[in-house]
Amino acid sequence: MRALLLSSLIGTAASAGPVIVIDPGHGGNQDGASSPAGLLEKNLALAISKKLKAKLEADLDAKVKLTRDGDSRLHLDERVGVANRQRPDLFVSIHANSMPTASQRRINEGIETYFLSAAASGEDAKKVAARENAEARQQSKAATSDTLAFILADLQKAETHHDSSRLAYAVHESLIEGTKAQDRGVQQAPFYVLMGLEAPAVLIEVGFVSHPREGERLGDAKYQQQIADSIAGGIKAFLAQVEARDSKRSEGTVPEPGGSK
Ligand SMILES: [Zn+2]
């Protein structure tokens, strides 16, 4: 890990934990989705993000930055900028899902975890990305017309992409185990907020606020804590995987005693 390496190199007493950016979706006049009882996605995302921050600081000695820590509006490209300036080890964007019609609202519940790809993994994934990207369309046309170029550039950073996939699976597995929510799988889609990030990045749809039972459950602070703890568990597992890979790699570069170069 960069943070680890850096602090050991310069020998400071600074936090040796990972640097993590958490992005609570929406904010300000952008409410996001809402539940029948009036729970707003922007508030839910912020509540879970704050709990996740506290958990990561306590368990991993992490340096955690929220892209917003109040009810403020932040453009999608500003979120990416805030994140990259931290040079984070990973990025997590927190959102909640909803369905447009009454019959779909009754049926659809569960958790989805996304990582970036140029093509959506299905029709539903495409719709979720379209909804979450709506703010980008409002802010500038150029932003979305450059979308494909952004994605292609990003996908060229193959290792970051591969690590985003690992992060998504680790977090999703931990979430399903920890919350017992319905498993809607790890999916891929072209999310604007994941483009241009220079770190492994995922977007989590923590549940459907539009579902009668799940919407109510999501409003419960204890359940929000369970979600935060589960995400933190997944992040911990991911960081352990990366650390194991990196240490294997550095072993591989150590020359054999007496060996020629
Ligand atoms: Zn959202």
Residues whose N, C-alpha, C, O or C-beta is under 5 A from the ligand:
A	BS01	ZN	G25 G32 H95 A96 E132
